[in-house]
Amino acid sequence: MKPLTEIRSRTACLPFENIDTDRIIPARFLTTTERSGLGCHAFNDWRYLEGGADNPEFPLNRPEAQGCRILVAGRNFGCGSSREHAPWALLDYCIEAVISSEIADIFRSNALKNGLLTIVIDEAAHQKLLSSPGMELVVDVEACTIAGPDDLLIPFVLDRFARHCLLSGVDQLGFLLDADSDIREWESRRANNPYSMESAA
């Protein structure tokens, strides 16, 4: 994972509610444990026509959505089954942040663990963004703000640990590996004095 401190991008909008993980990446594509290569299947059944050609009616296939790294989605994004392939597919599709008024808890947890920023904002701000596809935004991960035109400033809440990992460019395993020397030191002290209050803490 690379450190994620700021995202500057236009927005692409999917103004549909209850987009579940099977919409994000259909179950038939869950046969791999590789994170790369899933982007071509993101939103597969909306994105392509029956013969495999791009569906011109799908919002993310439109010319103005190309190159957008911020996705503004309808309420209750990422509901349904838990699958890490969903954030993997979005990241491989070059989406770096998803914004909505409601994001399913399990999807949000999986996304943040994999470096995909998921942002929940209030309904009024959400509707403003949904109604303005292509808006140029600056997402500041450290300040937890979204800035836009006409002095638009939207604060958001981000779990402290998730924020640290995003800014540092590490996942949970990377966080533990970074603390390896501290963990070994603590284990050594505990082994030498197993009944101390410090080792029990």
C-alpha positions in Angstrom: 0.0 0.0 0.0 1.2 3.5 -0.7 0.6 6.4 1.8 -2.7 8.1 1.1 -2.6 11.7 2.3 -4.7 13.6 -0.3 -6.9 12.9 -3.3 -7.5 15.5 -6.0 -10.0 14.4 -8.6 -13.2 15.0 -10.3 -16.2 12.9 -9.1 -18.0 10.1 -10.8 -21.5 9.5 -9.5 -23.6 6.3 -9.1 -26.9 7.7 -7.8 -28.4 4.3 -6.9 -29.2 3.1 -3.4 -28.4 -0.3 -2.0 -25.5 -1.1 -4.3 -24.4 -4.4 -2.9 -21.1 -6.2 -3.1 -22.4 -8.5 -5.8 -23.1 -5.5 -7.9 -19.5 -4.2 -7.2 -17.9 -7.6 -8.1 -20.2 -10.5 -9.1 -19.6 -13.8 -7.2 -18.4 -15.6 -10.3 -15.2 -13.5 -10.3 -14.3 -14.5 -6.7 -12.1 -17.4 -7.8 -8.8 -15.5 -7.3 -6.9 -14.3 -4.2 -4.9 -11.8 -6.3 -5.8 -8.2 -5.8 -4.8 -7.1 -9.2 -6.8 -7.8 -12.4 -10.3 -7.4 -10.8 -10.8 -3.8 -12.0 -12.1 -5.0 -15.4 -14.9 -6.8 -13.6 -15.9 -4.0 -11.3 -19.7 -3.4 -11.8 -19.5 -6.0 -14.5 -23.2 -6.6 -15.0 -24.0 -2.9 -15.3 -20.9 -2.0 -17.1 -21.1 -4.3 -20.1 -23.8 -5.3 -22.6 -24.6 -8.9 -23.2 -22.1 -9.2 -26.0 -19.3 -7.7 -23.9 -19.4 -4.2 -25.3 -19.4 -1.2 -22.9 -22.9 -0.2 -21.8 -23.2 3.5 -22.8 -26.0 4.0 -20.3 -23.8 3.1 -17.3 -22.6 6.3 -15.6 -19.0 5.2 -15.2 -18.7 4.4 -18.9 -19.5 8.0 -19.9 -16.5 10.1 -21.2 -16.8 12.6 -18.4 -16.4 9.8 -15.8 -13.1 8.6 -17.2 -10.1 9.2 -14.9 -12.2 10.0 -11.9 -10.8 8.6 -8.7 -13.6 9.7 -6.3 -16.8 7.8 -6.5 -20.0 9.3 -5.0 -22.5 6.6 -4.5 -26.1 6.3 -3.4 -27.1 5.5 0.2 -26.2 2.1 1.7 -23.3 1.4 -0.6 -21.5 -2.0 -0.2 -24.3 -3.8 1.5 -24.8 -7.6 1.2 -22.1 -10.2 1.6 -18.6 -9.6 2.9 -15.9 -10.0 0.3 -12.6 -8.3 0.2 -12.7 -8.6 -3.6 -15.1 -5.6 -3.7 -12.6 -3.0 -2.5 -9.9 -4.8 -4.5 -11.9 -4.4 -7.6 -12.6 -0.7 -7.0 -8.9 0.0 -6.2 -7.9 -1.9 -9.4 -10.4 0.2 -11.3 -8.5 3.3 -9.9 -11.1 4.4 -7.4 -9.4 5.7 -4.3 -12.3 7.1 -2.3 -16.0 6.3 -2.0 -18.4 8.9 -0.6 -21.9 8.3 0.5 -24.4 9.1 3.2 -24.4 5.5 4.3 -21.8 2.8 3.7 -22.2 -0.8 5.0 -20.1 -1.5 8.0 -18.4 -4.7 6.8 -17.6 -3.2 3.4 -16.2 -0.1 5.0 -14.0 -2.1 7.3 -12.7 -4.2 4.5 -12.1 -1.2 2.3 -10.1 0.8 4.9 -8.0 -2.3 5.7 -7.1 -2.4 2.0 -6.4 1.3 1.5 -9.7 2.3 -0.1 -10.9 5.5 1.7 -14.6 5.3 2.5 -16.3 8.5 3.6 -19.7 9.0 5.2 -21.1 12.5 5.0 -24.5 14.1 6.0 -27.5 13.8 3.7 -27.5 17.4 2.5 -23.8 17.4 1.5 -24.3 14.0 -0.1 -27.2 15.2 -2.2 -25.1 18.2 -3.3 -22.3 16.0 -4.5 -24.6 13.4 -6.1 -26.3 16.2 -8.1 -23.0 17.6 -9.4 -21.0 14.8 -11.1 -17.6 15.9 -12.3 -17.1 18.3 -9.4 -13.4 18.8 -8.6 -12.7 17.8 -5.0 -9.7 17.7 -2.7 -9.9 15.0 0.0 -7.5 15.7 2.9 -7.0 12.4 4.8 -5.1 14.1 7.7 -7.5 16.9 8.2 -10.6 14.7 7.4 -12.1 17.3 5.1 -13.5 17.4 1.6 -13.0 20.7 -0.2 -14.7 21.8 -3.4 -15.6 24.9 -5.4 -17.3 27.9 -3.9 -15.7 27.4 -0.5 -17.3 24.0 -0.1 -15.9 22.3 3.0 -17.3 19.0 4.2 -15.8 17.4 7.4 -15.9 13.7 7.9 -15.0 11.2 10.7 -12.4 8.6 10.2 -11.4 5.9 12.7 -8.1 6.9 14.3 -6.3 3.6 13.5 -7.6 3.5 9.9 -6.4 7.1 9.4 -3.0 6.2 10.8 -2.7 3.2 8.4 -3.8 5.2 5.4 -1.4 8.0 6.1 1.4 5.6 6.7 0.6 3.3 3.8 0.4 0.2 5.9 -2.3 -2.5 6.5 -2.8 -4.2 9.8 -0.1 -6.7 9.2 2.3 -3.9 8.2 1.4 -2.0 11.4 2.4 -5.0 13.5 5.6 -5.6 11.5 6.6 -2.0 12.1 6.2 -2.6 15.8 8.2 -5.8 15.8 11.1 -4.6 17.9 8.7 -3.1 20.5 6.7 -6.4 20.6 9.9 -8.4 21.1 11.1 -6.1 23.8 7.8 -6.5 25.7 7.8 -10.3 25.3 11.4 -10.4 26.6 10.4 -8.4 29.7 7.4 -10.6 30.3 9.4 -13.8 30.0 11.9 -12.5 32.6 9.2 -11.3 35.0 5.9 -13.0 34.1 4.1 -11.9 37.3 4.8 -8.1 37.0 1.9 -5.7 36.6 3.5 -4.4 33.4 3.4 -7.9 31.7 -0.2 -8.4 32.7 -1.3 -5.0 31.3 
